[in-house]
Amino acid sequence: MSNIIPAATITAITGATASDEIARQGEAVIQMLEAYMGILLVKRDIADELITVTYDFSRIIKPKFAPINSVTSLEVITREGTYKADTRTLSVGKFTIEMLPQFWFCFPVRVLPKAVAAVKLSYNAGYYDSWTDLPAILQNAALELLKYMFASELKAGFHSEHLGDYSYTRGTIVRGLPVEIASMLDGVVL
């Protein structure tokens, strides 16, 4: 993921000057906000997400990230091989993808449900094109979280690859975020 918070803003808050450190700090903040909200804020491509499917294999697939904007490719992996779908036969919803009219018609050969092991999906997901498109409340929440992380003991985590699984158990933390920031996000409707 490319950093979406402007580098100059991160530098002003944290004092970071190295581009890789600035990128890690910005990405950590956005990932925490997205994890809390359960969505992707800024649009980006997701490549080759592997989705395991049930034995009977529904035509409805729910990717990990939402909202879904477009599908680049969909492949069904079976015991006999991998079969690429015709993306024109896919219906893209906000949270799901449906293969129409019946899933085996999307593939060059008939694919039976019981032969399916998994689906490999490449797609674009996210709400906004860039940082400047985010509503002010989301920009403010990101900056407040950056300030909080920099000022707290989490600052040391900025020097590692990521900040862990965000499952802190302090009283001021709600699902990984300070209660003040969590309450800002709880009022956001996209």
N, C-alpha and C positions, 0 to 999 in steps of 0.2 A: 504494500500500500504506500502510495506517495503521501508525504506530509501535507495536510491541508491547512493547518494553522500557519499563517505567514511567519517565516523565519525571523523577521525583525521583531515581531510580537513576542515570540518565544525568548529571543535574546534579551529583550527588555525586561522580561519577568524573571528569567533564570540566570541570565548572564552567560549562557552557553554560547560559544563561538564556533566550535567544530561542527561541520555540517551533519556528520553522522550522529552526534549527540543531540543536536536540534531535532533531527528527524525522529530519533527514538523518543524524545520527550513528547513531541507532537502526536506521534502515533499511539503512545501509551494513553494519552488523554482521550483521544478519539475512540480508541478501542474500549476504554472503560465506559464512556458514555453510550456507545453502541451496545455493549453487553448489557448495560442496565436497561436500556430501552427495548432491546431485542430486535433492533433493525440496523440497517446500514444507513448512515446519514448521507455520506457522499458517494456518488455512483462510482463503481469500479467493476472490473471484470473478474469473475471467479472461474478459474480454469480447472477442469477435470475433477469436479467434486464427485466422489464415489458415494452412491446412495444404495444401501442394501435394501432389498425388497422382500416382502412376504412371499410365501410359497404360491399363493394364488395370484399375486401381482396385480394390484389395482392400476387403472389407467391414470390415476391421479398421483402425482409426485410432489412432495413438499421439500424443496431445497432448504439448506441450512440458513441461507441469508435471504432477507426480504427488504423492501419490495422488489419483485422481479420485473425488469424492464424489457429484456429480450433474451432469447436463447440462441447461442452461437451453434452449439451442437449437442446432440443427445445420442448416446450409444447404449445398447443393451448388451450386457455381457452374459453369455450362456456357456454351457459346457462345450458346445460345438464351436464357439468363436464369438467375435464381437461384431455387432451389426449397427450401422449408423442409420439414424432416423432421418426422414425428410422433415426438416424443421417447419415447412409450410403446413404440416398437418398437426402442429402443436398449438394449443390454446394457452396463452399466458395470462394468468390471473395475478393478483397482488401477492399472494402467498403460495400459490400452487401452479403446476403445469399439468395440463391434461392432454393426452394423446388421443386424437380424433381420427375417424369415428371408432375404430377398434385398434388397439395398440399394434397388432401385427401388420396392419396396412401401412404403417409408417416405415417399415423396413423392407429391404429388397427380398427377403425371404420370410416365410411365415415363422414367427417366433412364438412358441407356446409358453403360457405362463409358468408352468412347472419347470421349464428349462432355464428360466431367468435366475441369475445369481445376484446381479446388481445392475444399476444404471450409472453411467458416467455422464455428467452434465457440465457443460460450460455455458455460462450465462453472464449477463450484466445485472447488477442489483444496486439499489440505493435510491435515495430521494432527490438529492440536490447535486448540481454539477460542480460546485466549488464552495469554498469557505464563505465567499461573499453572498452566496445564495441562501445560506442557513439563516433561519429567523434569528433575530437579535437575542432571544432568550437562550437559544442553543449556543450561540457564540459566547454569551456571558457565562453560561454554565461551564463551557470548555476552559475559558480563561480563569474562572474561579477555581476550577479543579487543578489547573496547572499551578496556580499560586499556592493552593493548599498542599499539593504534592511537593512543591519545591520547599515550602516552609516547614514541613513536618519531617518525621523520621523516614518517610517514604523517599526522601531526596536521594538516599543512597541507592535506591532501586533504579534511578535513572542511569546509573553507570553500568547496569547489566543489560542484557538483551531485551528483557521485558520485566514487568513488575509482578510476575507471578499470577496466581489465579484470582486475585482481588477478593479473597474470602477472609478479610480481616474481621475480628470479633470484638472491636472496641464499641463502646456504647454510642459513640458519635457516628458510627458507620452504618449505613443502610444498604444491604446488598453490595458492598464494596465502595460506596460513595459517602462522603460527608452528608449528614442529614440535611444541611442547608441546600446543597446542590441537588440531592435526591428530590427534595420538595419542589425545587424549580422544575425539574424534569417531569414530575408526576402531573403537572398541570398542562404539559404540552400535548396537543392533539395535531397529528400530521394528516 
